Amino acid sequence: MQYVVRAILPLLLLALTLPAAASAAPRQRVETLSLQQALELAQAQNPEVLLGRVRQARAEAARLQTQRGVLPTVTADATYLHADLGLLEAPLPEIPGTLPLAGGVSLDPFEGTILGVQLVQPLVNVGAWHAREQAQLQVEAARTGLGRISAEVAVTTIEAYFAAVTAAAQVEAEAGALAAARRALAQAEAAHREGLVSRLDVLNARTRVAEMEARLGSAEARVIAAESALQETLGIDDDVSIELTDPVPDPPLRLAAGEERLLQRADVRALQQAVAAAEAGVKRAQAGHLPDVNLFARYQRVDLNNPLDYDETDWIVGVTLGWTLFSGFGVAGAVDEAQADAWRRRIELSARQRRVQSEASDTRAWWQAELQAWQSATRSITGAEEAQALAERRYAEGLNDMTEVLQAQASALGARTRALQARYKAVVAAQRYLLAIGAQDAGRLTP
């Protein structure tokens, strides 16, 4: 008996420690996420939004630098002089008509300090004025472009969020279809044991079960892929498991036409501002042919303490004119480059204006088609489910074969799948249409 206790005791200790070890293992953190929270996360962490903010910050920094051509510049300098040269030790030459100096005068070593403060105030700087105008327009273009990026990311977030929700709903539909297939298999096996049906019904039912198990596995994999895409859009880590709380809403049945707002889309306005900034850049480059006029003021103190003991304070005030008559074609090249950039911006604007027309018409047609598909699929669900129930009941009564049951199950699953996908696509298409016409409601969907 003692031997048995000694043999069992380690096993008992191992059994007690296994649950503790399992509970100590790290688990994936699960967080609930509503659509509104997802939209807020995307605006705070999405890489495209962050890059847009970086571009705006760079444009604002460039605008700040252009103040240098308008505001005064104050500099201070300090110079220490020390010279030890043989020329300063030579005797002074005799000057005719003056008394000679006995032994000469030595100026070696020569040492002193010069301290100064100077101010330069630009008075006429045409290039700086146009540079300031160009920088301001670039800031406005970056800010407007950021607004467009935010709207696009919001629509992308809605699309990714409801894609994950739809994928999860598809898993439920596939699981229901698998349960129905297993019920049909159980009926076929029971009827076969009683000799009421042939083995072919059992084989068909088993094939259907295997097919539905494979479909369920594929649907679960699509859920993982959809959640990963959503996490990438939101800029969150993959080690966080998210639980989505908002279902896919019904798509809007009516959307107001907004073709008159197409030219006021944020991306179009951003390109218009970019064109204006490029034209200001041409004027800035052309200003290189013009002179600059600056006010100059300097205060300095000169102290030559060895060997002259010279101490002097000076003020210098004046107006300077700077004019480069020939820069080796530097200005001409800058003008050509600025004109080419303005030309490129005009081409981009023209292409974008043409594109928005087709985007508006295409997305509206897409929304209308998906809306009709959703309405049709929704109406067909009830009939398909009733046909499935009738087929299963008739098979149980021996009035039809397994082929009709499996066809009815496939039809019911197909109707539910089409309704799920059509609902999702119609909601996304409505958002894409609102985004295409530059509506304020784009990306603001709340269930």
KAVENNOR-V825157 format. One record per residue. RES is the residue in one small letter. SS is DSSP state (@ for helix, = for strand, . for the rest). OMEGA is omega in radians with two decimals (* if undefined). NEAR is the number of other C-alpha atoms within 8 Angstrom. Layout:
res=[RES RES]
ss=[SS SS]
omega=[OMEGA OMEGA]
near=[NEAR NEAR]
//
This chain:
res=[m q y v v r a i l p l l l l a l t l p a a a s a a p r q r v e t l s l q q a l e l a q a q n p e v l l g r v r q a r a e a a r l q t q r g v l p t v t a d a t y l h a d l g l l e a p l p e i p g t l p l a g g v s l d p f e g t i l g v q l v q p l v n v g a w h a r e q a q l q v e a a r t g l g r i s a e v a v t t i e a y f a a v t a a a q v e a e a g a l a a a r r a l a q a e a a h r e g l v s r l d v l n a r t r v a e m e a r l g s a e a r v i a a e s a l q e t l g i d d d v s i e l t d p v p d p p l r l a a g e e r l l q r a d v r a l q q a v a a a e a g v k r a q a g h l p d v n l f a r y q r v d l n n p l d y d e t d w i v g v t l g w t l f s g f g v a g a v d e a q a d a w r r r i e l s a r q r r v q s e a s d t r a w w q a e l q a w q s a t r s i t g a e e a q a l a e r r y a e g l n d m t e v l q a q a s a l g a r t r a l q a r y k a v v a a q r y l l a i g a q d a g r l t p]
ss=[. @ @ @ @ @ @ @ @ @ @ @ @ @ @ @ @ @ @ @ @ @ @ @ . . . . = = = = = . @ @ @ @ @ @ @ @ @ @ @ . @ @ @ @ @ @ @ @ @ @ @ @ @ @ @ @ @ @ @ @ @ @ @ . . . = = = = = = = = = = = . . @ @ @ @ . . . . . . . . . . . . . . . . . . . . = = = = = = = = = = = = = = = . @ @ @ @ @ @ @ @ @ @ @ @ @ @ @ @ @ @ @ @ @ @ @ @ @ @ @ @ @ @ @ @ @ @ @ @ @ @ @ @ @ @ @ @ @ @ @ @ @ @ @ @ @ @ @ @ @ @ @ @ @ @ @ @ @ @ @ @ . . . . . @ @ @ @ @ @ @ @ @ @ @ @ @ @ @ @ @ @ @ @ @ @ @ @ @ @ @ @ @ @ @ @ @ @ @ @ . . . . . = = = = = . . . . . . . . . . . . . . @ @ @ @ @ @ . @ @ @ @ @ @ @ @ @ @ @ @ @ @ @ @ @ @ @ @ @ @ @ @ . . = = = = = = = = = = = = = = = . . . = = = = = = = = = = = = = . . . . . . . @ @ @ @ @ @ @ @ @ @ @ @ @ @ @ @ @ @ @ @ @ @ @ @ @ @ @ @ @ @ @ @ @ @ @ @ @ @ @ @ @ @ @ @ @ @ @ @ @ @ @ @ @ @ @ @ @ @ @ @ @ @ @ @ @ @ @ . . . . . @ @ @ @ @ @ @ @ @ @ @ @ @ @ @ @ @ @ @ @ @ @ @ @ @ @ @ @ @ @ @ @ @ @ @ . . . . . . . . . . .]
omega=[3.11 3.11 3.13 3.13 3.13 -3.14 -3.09 -3.05 3.10 3.12 3.10 3.12 3.11 3.13 3.12 -3.10 -3.12 3.10 3.12 3.12 3.13 3.14 3.13 -3.14 -3.13 3.12 3.13 -3.12 -3.12 3.13 3.03 -3.05 3.04 3.13 3.14 3.08 3.10 3.12 3.12 3.10 -3.12 3.14 -3.12 -2.96 -3.11 -3.10 -3.13 3.10 3.13 3.10 3.07 3.09 3.08 3.11 3.10 3.11 3.11 3.12 3.11 3.08 3.09 3.10 3.12 -3.14 -3.13 3.09 -3.12 3.13 -3.11 -3.09 -3.12 3.08 -3.13 3.13 3.08 3.14 3.10 -3.09 3.04 -3.09 3.03 -3.11 3.09 -3.02 3.13 -3.14 -3.12 3.14 -3.11 3.11 -3.14 3.13 3.12 3.14 -3.12 3.12 3.12 3.12 3.13 3.09 -3.10 3.06 3.14 -3.13 3.12 3.09 -3.05 0.01 -3.13 -3.06 3.13 -3.13 3.07 3.11 -3.10 3.03 -3.11 -3.12 3.08 3.12 3.11 3.08 3.12 3.11 -3.05 3.14 3.12 3.11 3.13 3.07 3.11 3.10 3.14 -3.13 3.12 3.11 3.09 3.07 3.12 3.10 3.12 3.13 3.11 3.09 3.09 3.07 3.09 3.12 3.13 3.11 3.13 3.13 3.10 3.11 3.09 3.10 3.09 3.14 -3.12 -3.13 -3.10 3.01 3.10 3.11 3.13 3.11 3.10 3.10 3.09 3.07 3.11 3.12 3.13 3.11 3.07 3.10 3.08 3.10 3.10 3.11 3.11 3.05 3.12 3.10 3.12 3.10 -3.12 3.13 3.12 3.13 3.12 3.12 3.11 3.11 -3.10 -3.13 3.12 3.13 -3.14 3.11 3.13 -3.14 3.11 3.13 3.10 3.10 3.13 3.10 3.12 3.12 -3.13 3.07 3.09 3.11 3.12 3.08 3.10 3.12 3.09 3.08 3.11 3.07 3.14 3.13 -3.13 3.11 3.08 3.09 3.10 3.12 3.09 3.11 -3.11 -3.13 3.12 -3.06 3.13 -3.11 3.11 3.08 -3.07 3.07 -3.06 -3.01 -3.03 3.09 3.09 -3.12 3.03 3.12 3.11 -3.13 -3.14 3.04 -3.13 3.08 -3.10 -3.12 -3.13 -3.14 -3.02 -3.10 3.09 3.06 -3.05 -3.13 3.08 3.12 3.10 3.09 3.07 3.09 3.08 3.07 3.12 3.11 3.11 3.09 3.03 3.07 3.06 3.11 3.12 3.13 3.13 3.13 3.07 3.08 -3.05 3.13 3.04 3.12 -3.11 2.97 -3.05 3.08 -3.12 3.00 -3.13 3.10 -3.10 -3.13 3.09 -2.99 -3.14 0.13 -2.97 -3.05 -3.05 -3.12 -3.04 3.06 -3.05 2.98 3.08 3.10 -3.12 3.10 -3.12 3.08 3.11 -3.06 3.10 -3.07 3.14 -3.07 -3.13 -3.12 3.10 3.13 3.14 3.10 3.11 3.11 3.12 3.13 3.12 3.11 3.09 3.10 3.09 3.10 3.12 3.13 3.12 3.12 3.12 3.12 3.14 3.12 3.14 3.12 3.08 -3.08 -3.08 3.10 -3.14 3.11 -3.12 -3.12 -3.13 -3.11 3.08 3.09 3.10 3.13 -3.12 3.13 -3.14 3.09 3.09 3.12 3.12 3.14 3.13 -3.13 3.12 3.12 -3.08 -3.08 -3.08 3.13 -3.14 3.13 3.08 3.11 3.10 3.14 3.13 3.14 3.12 3.14 3.13 3.11 3.11 3.12 3.13 -3.09 3.07 -3.08 -3.07 -3.13 3.13 3.11 -3.12 3.09 3.12 3.08 3.12 3.13 3.12 3.11 3.12 3.12 3.11 3.13 3.13 3.13 3.12 -3.10 -3.12 3.08 -3.14 -3.10 3.13 3.09 3.13 -3.14 3.09 3.12 3.12 3.10 3.09 3.09 -3.11 -3.13 3.10 -3.12 3.13 -3.10 -3.11 3.11 -3.13 -3.11 3.01 -3.09 *]
near=[4 5 6 7 8 8 8 8 8 8 8 8 8 8 8 8 8 8 8 8 8 7 7 6 6 5 4 7 7 8 8 8 10 9 13 7 8 12 11 8 11 14 11 8 11 14 7 8 14 10 8 12 9 8 9 12 8 8 12 11 8 9 12 7 7 12 9 8 9 12 8 9 8 8 7 8 7 8 7 8 8 8 8 8 8 7 5 10 10 9 8 7 4 8 7 4 4 6 6 6 8 4 5 8 9 8 8 11 11 11 12 12 11 11 11 11 11 11 12 11 11 13 9 8 12 10 12 11 11 12 12 11 10 13 14 11 12 12 12 10 14 13 9 12 12 12 9 10 11 10 11 10 15 14 14 9 14 13 9 13 13 11 10 12 12 12 13 11 9 11 12 8 11 13 9 8 12 12 8 9 14 10 8 12 12 8 9 13 9 8 10 12 7 7 7 8 9 8 7 6 12 12 8 10 15 9 8 10 12 8 8 12 9 8 9 12 8 8 13 11 8 9 12 8 8 12 12 9 9 12 11 10 12 12 11 8 7 7 6 10 9 9 8 10 8 8 7 10 7 6 9 7 5 4 6 4 4 8 8 5 10 12 8 8 10 11 9 12 12 13 12 10 12 12 12 10 14 14 11 12 12 12 10 14 12 11 9 9 9 8 11 12 12 12 13 13 11 11 11 11 11 12 11 12 10 9 10 6 8 8 9 7 8 7 8 8 8 7 8 8 8 7 8 8 5 5 7 5 7 7 12 8 8 9 11 8 8 13 11 8 9 12 8 8 12 9 8 9 12 8 8 9 10 8 8 11 10 8 10 12 8 8 13 11 8 9 14 9 8 13 13 8 10 13 9 8 13 11 8 9 12 8 8 12 9 8 10 13 8 8 12 10 8 10 12 8 6 8 7 8 9 12 8 9 13 11 8 12 12 9 10 13 11 8 13 12 10 10 14 11 9 13 15 12 10 14 13 11 13 14 11 11 13 12 13 12 13 12 10 5 7 14 12 6 7 5 7]
//
